[in-house]
């Protein structure tokens, strides 16, 4: 009721809200840190153990809007030809260097679509060039190794990769930044959103990526969390970080095994296989055998009594949070387009989740009476 009085019972138009969110992306992302600081002051952010997970969220775009390079080029040519025809018609009607008072119907919409088509086309061409460059560098490295050793490698040589996009490569013409993501319910056009959660289910780090899998997100999310916690005034970071098999790789373990990083407990197989392994095998005893690979050492750590107890709470910490966001808040689709806009929107969603946690705890610093508002 107080907000209605302050706003003189006026409700902002949805366009006003959309413009506000678009114009204040940076400020809204800073609000996430400010709300996290409030949670810390209320004693909510318990950082002994954190858990990381990701989920797919649909973009403001349809799967049917994906086109290959040839189809995009054809549509661009058609739209440019239509624009040229309109220009010629206007020149004939109004004279050179002049135009009619009214804009041609749908001109702004066509211009916006043409812009997205060009972005999608450029993305396919850029990705094709990157693949070709990577293949060329791999071939050069392989040849250098053969010269150094004087021996021909038995593996098949890398074939020349075309610098033009293949017919199978597609980009979305509605939101070129979005990607095709596989979920349990099928494929969606969207983004892979990441959340790092504390022991009391407060989100302490967020991220949005175009990559469908999670394996490359562990180190960036740990670094993001470290930066956010320091900004929020929390110098002591977590001791243990938990993640499922989607984040497992030996490269991740090597990159994140530093004094600044928390201890990692990452499943090396899918969750149901991990649970089966924990049921069937007993706790290892004695010293760690020599010569174990990083994978074997991680599996042994997870089988210990301490490892079992810690990994068991991974799903209890982070999966309910993603469920609360998608089911409770109804966040299943981004409202704005582009990777930057998606990052800003996910930051806003994470902030509202933490605000709800703060309010429901009854420890909000503004002194709300929880019983009164229930």
N, C-alpha and C positions, 0 to 999 in steps of 0.2 A: 504494500500500500504506500509506503514511504517513497518508493521510486516513482510511482504514478503521480504523486503530489509534486515531486521535484521536476518531473517532465511535463507538468501541466496536463496530465492525462493524454499526452500525444504519443503515438507509436511511430517509430521511424519506418520509412518505406524500405522494402528489401533491397532496393537499389542503393539506398544510402548506406545500409549495413555492408553491402558488398564493396562499395567504393571505399568505405572506412577500412575494411580488412585489407584491401589491395594497397592502399596508400600508407598503411602503418605496419607493414610486415615486420620490419626490424624491431619496432617497439613491442609488438605482440610477442615476438620470440624472447625479448628481454623479460617480459612479464612471467614467462615460465620460470626463470631463475628467481624472480622476486617472490613468487608463490612458494617455490621450494625453500627459500629463506624463511618464510613465515612458518612452513611446516617444521623446519629445524628448530625455530624458536619455541614452537609448541611441543617439542620433544618427540616428534613423530618419525623422523628419518633415522632408522636403525640400520647402520651400515656394516654390520659384521659380515653379512652374506648378501650378495646381490645376484639376481638371475636375469638372463638375457633371452629374449625370444623375438620372433618376427611373425607378421601376418600379412596377408594380401588384402589390399583395399582397392576397390574399383575406382578408376579414373572417371572424369566427366567426359567419357567417350565410349563408343561401342566397338565391339570386335569387328563388326561388319565394315567399319571405317578404315580397316587396314588395306593398303594398296602396295603393289610392288612398284619398282622404279619405272617400268614401262608405262603402267597405267597412270602414274602421277604425271609423267612427262606428257602423256596424251591429254590429260585433263588441263594441264597448264597451257598447252598449245591452244586448246579449244577456248579457254577463258580469255587468253590474250587475243585470239582472233575475234571473239565477241566484243572485247573492249575496243579493238581497232575499228570494227564495223560501227560501233556506237559513236566513236570519235568522228568517223567519216560522215555519218548521218548528221551529227550535230554541226559539223563544218558546212555541210551542204544547206542545212536549214537556217543556221544563224550567222554563217560566215566564218572565215579563218580567225583564230585567236579569240573567239567568243563562244559563249555557251548559253543555253537557256536558263531561265530563272530556277526551274525545278530540276533537281538531280534525277537521273534515270532511276526507275524503280529497281530496288535491290542492289544498287551500286555499292553501298557500304558493306553489305553482306558478302558480295562477291569479292571485294577487295580483301576482307578479312580471311575468307576461305583461300584466296590465292596466296596470301602470306603463309598460312599454315601448310599449304601444298608445297611451297618452296622450302619451308623448314623441314618437312618430311623428306623431300627429295635430297636436300643437302645432308641430312642425317644418314641416309642410305649410302650416299657417295662417300661421306667421311668414314663410315664404318668399313666400307669396302677397301678404302685406301689404308686404313689402320691394319686390317687383316693382311693385306698384301705386304705392307712394310714389315710387320712382325714375321711373316714367312721369309721375306728376303733376309732379315737379320739372322734368323735361325739358320738359313742356308749358308750365309757368310761365316757364322760361328762354326758350323759343322765342317766347312772346307778348311778353315784355319786349324781346327783340331786334327784333321787328316794330314795337313802339311806338317804340323808339329810332331805328330807321332809316326808319320810315314806309312800309315796303314789306312786302308779304305774301311769306312764303317759299313757294317752289314745291314743296318737299317735302311729302309727305302729313302732315297733323297726326297726332300721337299719339292713338290711340283710347283711350277710357276702359278701364282694366284692372280686372277684378273683384278684389275683396279676398278672395274665397273661392277655395280651391284648385281648379284645373281637374281634370277627370276623368282627364287624362293624367298629372298629377303624382302620383308615388308615393313612399312612404317604406318603409323596411324595418322590420318589426315585431320582428325579433330583435335587430338592432343599428341603431337609428335614426340613429346618427352616420355609418354607412357609406354609400357611394354605388355606383351602377352604373358600372363602369369597363370601357372597351373595351381589349382586348389583342389580340395577334396570333392568339391561340388562340380568341378569342371574348369574350363578356362575363363579368365576374365581379363579385360583390358584395364591395367591398373599399375599400382606401385607396391613395393615391398616395404612395409613400415616396421621399424625396430623400436623396442622399448627395453630399458634396463630398469629393474624394479628392486626396491629395498625390502628388508624383512617385513615391514609393515605395509607393503604394497603401495608405496609412494613411488611414482615414476621419477627416476633421477637422471635419465638421459634418453633422448629420442633421436630418431634418424629416419630418413626416407631414401630409398635407393631404387634404381631402375633394374638392378640385378635380381633375377628370379630366385636364386639360392642365397643362403645366408653365410656361406663359408668366408667370404671376403669382408664381412661386417664386424667380426670380433674385435680386431685391433682398433678400427675407427670408433667403434662404440665405447670401448674402454678409454680411449683418449678423449672422446667427447664428454664422458662421465667425469673424468678427472678435471677437465676444464670447467664444467658446470659446477661441480662441488666446490672448487676453489673460489669461483665467482660468487657462489652463495655463502661463502664464509665457512666452509667445512674443510679443514685442512687434513683431517684424518680420513683416509679413504677406506674402502672395504677390504677385508682380509681374504675373502674367498669369492670367486665369480663362478656361477653355474651356467651351463649351456647344454643344449641337446646336440645330437650327432650332426645336425646341419651345419654347425660351426667347427666341426673337427677337421683339422689338418695338422700335419707335423710342422708345416711352415707357421701356422698360427701359434703353436706352442713355443716354437723358437723365438718368434717375434715378441711374444707377450711374457716371456719368462725373464723379466727384469725386476730389480728391487722396487721400482715404482708401481709395478702392476700387482694386482691381487693374485693369489694362488688360483690356478685354473682347475676346474673339475668339469671335463667335457666328455659326454658319452661318445664312444667310438662306433656304435651301431644304433640302429633305430630303437626307439623307446621300448617297444614290445620285446625286442631281442635283448635289450639291456636288462629289463625286468626278469626275463627268463634266465639270463646269465647269473643275475644276483640270487635268484632262487636256487639254482642248481649247484652253484659253486660256493664253497665255504670261504671264510676269511683267510687270506694268505698269512703265513707266520714266518718269522725269522727275517734275516736281512734280505734286501733286494738283490736278486741274482745279477751278476755282471753280464754285460753284453745285451741287455734288453733294449729293444727299440723304443722310441718315444711312445708309440702306440701301445706296446706291451706294458710300459711303465704306467701309462694312464689307466689302462684296464686293471692293472694290479691295485692302483690307488683307489679306484672306484669299488673294488671288492673288499677293501678293508672296512672294519667296523665304522670308522670315522667317515670314510668315503660314502658308504651306504647311507648313513644317517644324513649327510649333507645333501647328496644328490636326490634323496627322497623328497626333499622339500622344494626342489626346483619347480615342479609343476604346480605346487601349492602357492608359490609366490607369484609367478609371472603369468601363467595361463588364465587364472581368474581375472586378472587386470585387463587382458585383451578381451575376455568375454564381457566384462562390465562395460568396456568402451564400445564394443560392437553391438551388444544386445541392449544394455542399459541405456546408453546414450544414442543408440541407433546409428553409430558412425560406420557405415558400410560403403560409402561412396564420397569421394572428394567433390566439392562444389565448384572449385576453381581449377584451371588448367595450367600445366607447366610444373616442372620439378620444384622450382622455388616457391610457387604458390602452394604446392602440396606440403612442402616442409613447414611453411608458415601455418597451414591449417592443422597439421598433425601436432605442432607445438601448442596451438590453441586448445586442441582436444586433450592433450596431456595436462595442460594447465588446469582445465576444468575438472579433470579426474582428481588431481591433487587438491583442488579447492573443496571438492565434495568430501574427500578423506579428512581434510582439516575441519570442516563444518561438523561432520558426523562424529568426530572425536570429542567434541565439546570443549576443545582447547583453543578455539579460534581467538586470536588476540583482540579482536574487536568486541568480544564479550557477549556474543549472542547466547540466549537461553535456549539450549537444544530442546528441552521439554516443551517450551512454548511454541516452537516452530514445527513440531511433529504433529 
